[in-house]
Amino acid sequence: MNMTTTASTTIITNLKNVSAPTSNTLADATAEGLDMRGMLALAQSKAYELKTCLTLIARATDAADPNLATVNDILASLT
């Protein structure tokens, strides 16, 4: 199976602009016990939470800490 990749620069933007699921998707999700709308909303809130947490981590990280570059790279890629 080939998986496509999405640049991290578009992940939060895509979550902000997510379309409503089709009726077939909703029916399938309900049959599997999933709240599709709720899970999409949760994914959106967690993406924002990730950005907030990384921002706080970056503020508290010493400039000499090698992890700061990684955190800043991730933050820079999130829109």
SULCOR-V821179 format. One record per residue. N is the residue number from 1. RES is the residue in three letters. BURIAL is b if it has 16 or more other C-alpha atoms within 10 Angstrom, else e. Layout:
n;res;burial
N;RES;BURIAL
N;RES;BURIAL
This chain:
n;res;burial
1;MET;e
2;ASN;e
3;MET;e
4;THR;e
5;THR;e
6;THR;e
7;ALA;e
8;SER;e
9;THR;e
10;THR;e
11;ILE;e
12;ILE;b
13;THR;e
14;ASN;e
15;LEU;b
16;LYS;b
17;ASN;e
18;VAL;e
19;SER;e
20;ALA;e
21;PRO;e
22;THR;e
23;SER;e
24;ASN;e
25;THR;e
26;LEU;b
27;ALA;e
28;ASP;e
29;ALA;e
30;THR;e
31;ALA;e
32;GLU;e
33;GLY;e
34;LEU;e
35;ASP;e
36;MET;b
37;ARG;e
38;GLY;e
39;MET;e
40;LEU;b
41;ALA;e
42;LEU;e
43;ALA;e
44;GLN;b
45;SER;e
46;LYS;e
47;ALA;b
48;TYR;b
49;GLU;e
50;LEU;e
51;LYS;b
52;THR;e
53;CYS;e
54;LEU;b
55;THR;e
56;LEU;e
57;ILE;e
58;ALA;b
59;ARG;e
60;ALA;e
61;THR;e
62;ASP;e
63;ALA;e
64;ALA;e
65;ASP;e
66;PRO;e
67;ASN;e
68;LEU;b
69;ALA;e
70;THR;e
71;VAL;e
72;ASN;e
73;ASP;e
74;ILE;e
75;LEU;b
76;ALA;e
77;SER;e
78;LEU;b
79;THR;e
